Amino acid sequence: MAQQTTQAARTVPLRIRVAAHRLRRVSPRDAWRFAAQWVRSSPGTHTWLAILAVTSAITALMPPHARSYLLHSISTNLVELHHHPIRVLIGSAFWIETPSGFAFYAVLFEVVHAPAERWLGTWRWLFTAATAHIGATLLSQKAVFFGIQDDRLPHALAHSVDIGVSYGLAGIVGVLAYRVPRPWRWAYLAAVLGFFAVPVINDGTYTDLGHLTAVLIGLCCYAVTPVTAPRGDGPRE
């Protein structure tokens, strides 16, 4: 194990030098070809991202009162989940509350979703993201329900705006732990669980609980990951 780790550490600088050498020889046509290939290799991610671009543009151009009405109608709050559960569980994943945040989410999609889709395949990636999104939404809103019932949370939360893609992202962050080779996997897990658990421990909001739940759901999706050898990346015989 120690020998494999040392060999892996030695190959990193060599790979960086090779990549830098190739980068100097990249033409605009090569860059365009790579970008097109990247998009084709993760069609689900980029279809989702394209829809987010359209919906973000729509909300940015709407008057404030119309935007507020629209976002409330597709929110996964207690009221909308009670009356229109399917519509809001699906629709809430294609809108973000702040259109200016689209660029930030676009980076996260390329860093998190696209590699995961290429690794898992589109359908298994979609299953993981959707399960995390739905499961985390239902559990966090159940926590809101009990909080309101016990007068620990304001009743206004039953009508709050609760939309976005962060639960799905958190679920994929969780399942990507199985992509990280040992022994780095344990450091990755510690960092991810610490990042999402600390806000919950420190009296976080229901969205913090939702993010932690989504990560744990992602970790439970080991069954959808490609079969690999015990050492790491090779196929198991």
N, C-alpha and C positions, 0 to 999 in steps of 0.2 A: 504493500500500500504506500509506504513512504517513498519507495523508488518510483512508483508511478506518479506520485505527486511532484517529485523533483523533476522528472522528465517533462511533465506537463508545464511546469514553471519555466523550464529552459526553452520550450518551443514557443512561448508567448512572444518574446522579443523578436525571434526570427519571423514569426507570422506578421508582426507589426511592420517589420522592414519590408517584407514581400508585398504587403498591402500598400504601403506608402509608395513603393516603386511602381506598382501597377496603377496607382491613383494618378501619378504624374503623366502616365501615358493615356489617360482617359480623354476621349474627344467628346464634344457635345452630343454627337450621335450615339456614342456608347452610353453616355449618361441617360439619354432618352430611352434607349433600349432596356437598360437596367431598370429604370422606373416603371416602364410598361410591364416588364416581366414580374417585378415586385407586386404590382397591382393584380396581375393575373394569378399570381400564386396565393393571394389572399382575397378572393372576390367578396366574401361575406363582410370582412372588415371594411373594405372600401365602399361597398354598397351602403353599409350602415353609416359610414362617415359622410358619404354624399347626401344621404337623407338628412343627417344632422346639419350639413351646410345649408340645405334648402330651408329647413325649419328655423334655423338660427337667423337666416336672412329675413324670413317672414316675421318673426317676433321683433326683430330690430326695426322693421318698417311700420309695425302696427302702433296705433295710439296707445298710451299707457293703460287706459281703462279696458280697451279691447284685449290687450295682451294679458292683463290680469284675469279677465273672464276666461280666456282660452286656457291659460295655464292651470287655473283652478279646475276646469272641466276635465282635464286629462291627468290630474294629480292622483296619486295613490294614497289619498288621505282616507280617513274612516268613512266619511260621507260618500265619496265617489266609489270606494270599494264596496260599500253596501249596495249601491244602486246600479253601478256599471263596472263590475269587477274585471271582466275580460277586456273591455275597451281600455280601461286605464292601465291595467297591467302591461298590455302591449304598447299602447300609445305613449305612455310615460317614458319608454326607453328611446324614443326618437326626438325628444326635445330636451333642451337645457334651459335653465331659468335665466341665465345671463348670456346673451348672444356673444358678448365680448370674450367669453371664456372658450369659444370654439377653437381657437388656435392652440390653447393648452391641451384640450381634449384630443385634437388632431395629432399632436405629438405623442400623447399616451396611447392612442390607437396604433400608431406605427411602432411604438416601442413594446407594447404589451400584446395587443390583439393580433396584429399581423404575424409576428413570430409564432404565437400560439396556434393560430389557424393553420399555418404551414406545417407545424409539427403534428397537431391533432387531426387535421382534416376539417373541412368546413362544417360538416354535420356534428361531429363530436365537440368541436369548438363552440358551435351555436348552442348545443345542448347544455354545455357547462355554463356559458354566460347566461342563458335564459333561466336555468335552474337557480343560479346564484341571485339573479335579479328578482325572480318571483319569490323564492324562499326568504331572502333577506327582507323584502318588502313586507311580506305577510307577518313575519316574526316581529319586526320593528313596530309595525302598526298595531300588533297585538299588545306590545308593551305600552304603546300610547293609550290604547283602550283601557288597560288596567290602571295606568297612571291617572287618567281622567276620572275613572270610576272611584279611585281612592282619594281624589282631590289632591294628588301630588303634581299634576300637570294642568295647565290651563285648558279650558274647554275649547278655546279657539284652535287648538292643534287638530281638532277633528275636521277643520276646513282648510288646513294649511296647504301651501304649495309643496308638493313632494314629487319631483320629476328628476330625470337625469339618467346618466349612463354609469354612474360610479359603482353601483352594486355589481353590475356585470363585469366591470374592470377589476374590481376587488376579487371576484370569483376566479377570474383568469390568472391574476397574480398568485392566488392560492394554488391552482393546479400546476402552474409553471414550476413549482418547487420540485416536481418529479422530472423536470427537464434539466435541473442543475445537478451536475455530477457530484458524488461524494468525494471528499468530505465537505465541499463548499455548500452542499445542500443544507447542512445543519446551521451554518451561519446565515444563509438566506432565510430559513424558517424562523430563526431567532429574531432577525431584523424585521421581517414581515409581521410576525405575531406581536412583537413589541410595539411596532408602529401603530397597529390597529387596536391592540388591547389596552394600551395606556390611557387613551381618552375615555374608554368605557369605565375603567377602574377609577378614574378621576371624575366621576359623576358626569360623563359625557351625555350628549343628546341621543335621541332615538336614531338619528342617522349614523352616529358612531357605532351604536349597537348593530345597525344594519350592515355597516362595512365589515365589522368583525364577523358577523354571521356569514356574509358572502365569502369571505376568505376561508372560513371553516368548511363551507359547502364545497368550495373549489378543492380543498384538501381531501374531501370525501369522494372526489371524482376520479380517484386513481384508476378505477376500472375502465375509463374511457381513454386512458393514455396508451400510446403504442407499447407493445411488448418489447422490453429491452433486457439485455443480459444483466446479471447481478452486479457486474463491475461498473456498468455505466451505459454506453451508447450502442454497443453492438447487439445484433439480434440474438435472442436466446435460442439455443438448439433444442 
